[in-house]
Amino acid sequence: MQVGTEIAKFERRQKDNIVLNPEENGRYYEGDIVLDAEQAYQIYESTIQHGRRTKRKFIRSELRRWDSHKPIVYSFDGSHTRREQRVIELALEHWHNITCLNFERRDDEIQENRIIFTDVDGCASNVGRHPLGEPQFVSLAPECIRV
Protein backbone atom coordinates (compact mmCIF):
# COMPACT_ATOMS: atom_id res chain seq x y z
CA MET A 1 0.00 0.00 0.00
CA GLN A 2 1.06 3.56 -0.54
CA VAL A 3 2.11 5.60 2.46
CA GLY A 4 -0.23 8.45 1.48
CA THR A 5 -3.23 6.13 1.49
CA GLU A 6 -2.29 4.73 4.90
CA ILE A 7 -1.82 8.21 6.36
CA ALA A 8 -5.22 9.26 5.00
CA LYS A 9 -6.80 6.21 6.67
CA PHE A 10 -5.00 7.04 9.91
CA GLU A 11 -6.25 10.64 9.78
CA ARG A 12 -9.83 9.46 9.11
CA ARG A 13 -9.65 7.10 12.10
CA GLN A 14 -8.37 9.94 14.27
CA LYS A 15 -11.29 12.16 13.22
CA ASP A 16 -13.76 9.32 13.81
CA ASN A 17 -12.42 8.66 17.31
CA ILE A 18 -13.13 12.07 18.85
CA VAL A 19 -14.28 11.50 22.42
CA LEU A 20 -16.23 14.11 24.36
CA ASN A 21 -14.25 13.55 27.57
CA PRO A 22 -11.60 16.31 27.49
CA GLU A 23 -9.09 14.07 29.26
CA GLU A 24 -9.29 11.49 26.47
CA ASN A 25 -9.69 13.54 23.32
CA GLY A 26 -9.48 11.21 20.32
CA ARG A 27 -7.95 13.90 18.12
CA TYR A 28 -4.71 13.62 20.03
CA TYR A 29 -2.13 10.88 20.32
CA GLU A 30 -2.81 8.88 23.49
CA GLY A 31 -5.64 11.31 24.24
CA ASP A 32 -3.62 14.40 25.14
CA ILE A 33 -0.48 14.74 23.01
CA VAL A 34 -0.51 17.17 20.09
CA LEU A 35 1.80 15.84 17.38
CA ASP A 36 3.36 17.78 14.57
CA ALA A 37 3.52 16.10 11.16
CA GLU A 38 7.08 14.81 11.70
CA GLN A 39 6.25 13.22 15.06
CA ALA A 40 3.07 11.60 13.71
CA TYR A 41 4.99 10.20 10.75
CA GLN A 42 7.73 8.77 13.04
CA ILE A 43 5.12 6.97 15.13
CA TYR A 44 3.34 5.75 12.00
CA GLU A 45 6.59 4.44 10.46
CA SER A 46 7.55 2.70 13.70
CA THR A 47 4.15 1.02 13.88
CA ILE A 48 4.33 -0.14 10.24
CA GLN A 49 7.88 -1.50 10.68
CA HIS A 50 7.35 -3.26 14.00
CA GLY A 51 3.63 -4.05 13.92
CA ARG A 52 3.22 -2.00 17.08
CA ARG A 53 4.44 1.23 18.59
CA THR A 54 7.97 0.87 19.94
CA LYS A 55 9.18 2.45 23.15
CA ARG A 56 11.98 4.93 22.70
CA LYS A 57 12.96 8.43 23.64
CA PHE A 58 10.13 10.60 22.30
CA ILE A 59 12.00 13.89 22.06
CA ARG A 60 14.88 13.18 19.73
CA SER A 61 15.52 16.73 18.63
CA GLU A 62 17.73 18.92 20.81
CA LEU A 63 15.62 21.86 19.58
CA ARG A 64 12.61 20.46 21.47
CA ARG A 65 14.40 19.95 24.77
CA TRP A 66 14.26 22.58 27.49
CA ASP A 67 17.63 23.89 28.68
CA SER A 68 18.27 22.00 31.92
CA HIS A 69 20.45 24.85 33.22
CA LYS A 70 17.65 27.43 33.08
CA PRO A 71 14.21 27.51 34.68
CA ILE A 72 11.27 26.80 32.39
CA VAL A 73 9.36 30.08 32.26
CA TYR A 74 5.58 29.85 32.42
CA SER A 75 2.55 32.11 32.56
CA PHE A 76 -1.23 31.96 32.39
CA ASP A 77 -3.36 33.45 29.62
CA GLY A 78 -6.21 34.46 31.96
CA SER A 79 -8.57 31.56 31.24
CA HIS A 80 -8.01 29.85 34.63
CA THR A 81 -9.35 30.87 38.03
CA ARG A 82 -6.92 31.67 40.84
CA ARG A 83 -7.71 28.28 42.38
CA GLU A 84 -6.95 26.46 39.10
CA GLN A 85 -3.70 28.42 38.76
CA ARG A 86 -2.72 27.39 42.28
CA VAL A 87 -3.38 23.70 41.54
CA ILE A 88 -1.25 23.95 38.39
CA GLU A 89 1.52 25.63 40.38
CA LEU A 90 1.35 22.85 42.99
CA ALA A 91 1.83 20.32 40.16
CA LEU A 92 4.85 22.27 38.88
CA GLU A 93 6.25 22.35 42.42
CA HIS A 94 5.78 18.57 42.65
CA TRP A 95 7.67 18.04 39.35
CA HIS A 96 10.42 20.31 40.63
CA ASN A 97 10.72 18.19 43.79
CA ILE A 98 11.03 14.86 41.95
CA THR A 99 12.94 15.88 38.80
CA CYS A 100 15.68 18.26 37.71
CA LEU A 101 13.07 20.63 36.22
CA ASN A 102 12.79 24.17 37.57
CA PHE A 103 9.89 26.48 36.79
CA GLU A 104 9.63 30.25 37.06
CA ARG A 105 6.40 32.22 36.70
CA ARG A 106 6.79 35.40 34.69
CA ASP A 107 3.76 37.43 33.71
CA ASP A 108 5.60 39.92 31.51
CA GLU A 109 4.53 40.45 27.93
CA ILE A 110 7.66 38.97 26.39
CA GLN A 111 6.59 35.92 24.43
CA GLU A 112 9.86 34.01 24.38
CA ASN A 113 10.16 30.29 24.74
CA ARG A 114 7.84 29.57 27.65
CA ILE A 115 4.84 27.53 28.66
CA ILE A 116 1.51 29.33 28.54
CA PHE A 117 -1.31 27.59 30.37
CA THR A 118 -4.64 28.05 28.60
CA ASP A 119 -8.05 26.42 28.29
CA VAL A 120 -8.71 26.28 24.56
CA ASP A 121 -9.15 22.62 23.68
CA GLY A 122 -9.57 20.19 26.53
CA CYS A 123 -6.42 18.75 28.06
CA ALA A 124 -3.59 18.64 25.53
CA SER A 125 -0.13 19.85 24.64
CA ASN A 126 2.82 19.26 22.38
CA VAL A 127 5.75 17.42 23.94
CA GLY A 128 8.85 19.48 24.63
CA ARG A 129 9.48 23.11 23.88
CA HIS A 130 8.58 24.84 20.63
CA PRO A 131 11.57 24.36 18.28
CA LEU A 132 11.39 27.93 16.95
CA GLY A 133 11.41 29.57 20.37
CA GLU A 134 7.71 30.42 20.36
CA PRO A 135 5.45 29.89 23.38
CA GLN A 136 4.40 26.32 24.16
CA PHE A 137 0.67 26.21 24.90
CA VAL A 138 -0.63 23.70 27.43
CA SER A 139 -4.42 23.47 27.37
CA LEU A 140 -5.96 22.43 30.68
CA ALA A 141 -9.76 22.45 30.91
CA PRO A 142 -11.24 22.64 34.43
CA GLU A 143 -11.90 18.87 34.29
CA CYS A 144 -8.13 18.31 34.01
CA ILE A 145 -7.22 20.37 37.05
CA ARG A 146 -7.69 18.55 40.31
CA VAL A 147 -5.69 17.66 43.37
Residue pairs with C-beta under 8 A, 6 or more apart in sequence:
6 44
6 48
7 41
7 44
10 44
14 26
14 27
15 27
16 26
17 26
17 27
18 25
18 26
18 27
19 25
19 26
19 31
21 143
22 122
22 123
22 141
22 143
22 144
23 31
23 32
23 122
23 123
23 143
23 144
24 31
24 32
25 31
25 32
25 121
25 122
25 123
25 124
28 34
28 35
28 124
29 35
29 39
29 40
29 43
32 122
32 123
32 124
32 125
33 124
33 125
33 126
33 127
34 124
34 125
34 126
35 43
35 126
36 126
39 58
39 127
43 53
46 53
46 54
46 56
47 53
58 127
59 65
59 127
59 128
61 128
61 131
63 129
63 131
64 127
64 128
64 129
64 130
64 131
65 128
65 129
66 72
66 101
66 128
66 129
68 100
70 102
71 102
71 103
71 104
72 101
72 102
72 103
72 104
72 114
72 115
72 129
73 103
73 104
73 105
73 106
73 112
73 113
73 114
73 115
74 92
74 103
74 104
74 105
74 106
74 114
74 115
74 116
74 117
75 105
75 106
75 107
75 108
75 114
75 115
75 116
75 117
76 85
76 88
76 107
76 116
76 117
76 118
77 116
77 117
77 118
79 118
79 119
79 120
80 88
80 117
80 119
80 140
80 145
84 140
84 142
84 145
85 117
87 145
87 146
87 147
88 117
88 140
88 145
89 105
90 147
92 103
93 103
95 101
95 103
96 102
96 103
106 114
111 134
111 135
112 133
112 135
113 129
113 130
113 133
113 134
113 135
113 136
114 135
114 136
115 135
115 136
115 137
115 138
116 135
116 136
116 137
116 138
117 138
117 140
118 137
118 138
118 139
118 140
119 139
119 140
119 141
119 142
120 137
120 139
121 139
122 139
122 141
122 144
123 139
123 140
123 141
123 143
123 144
124 139
125 136
125 137
125 138
125 139
126 136
126 137
128 136
129 136
130 136
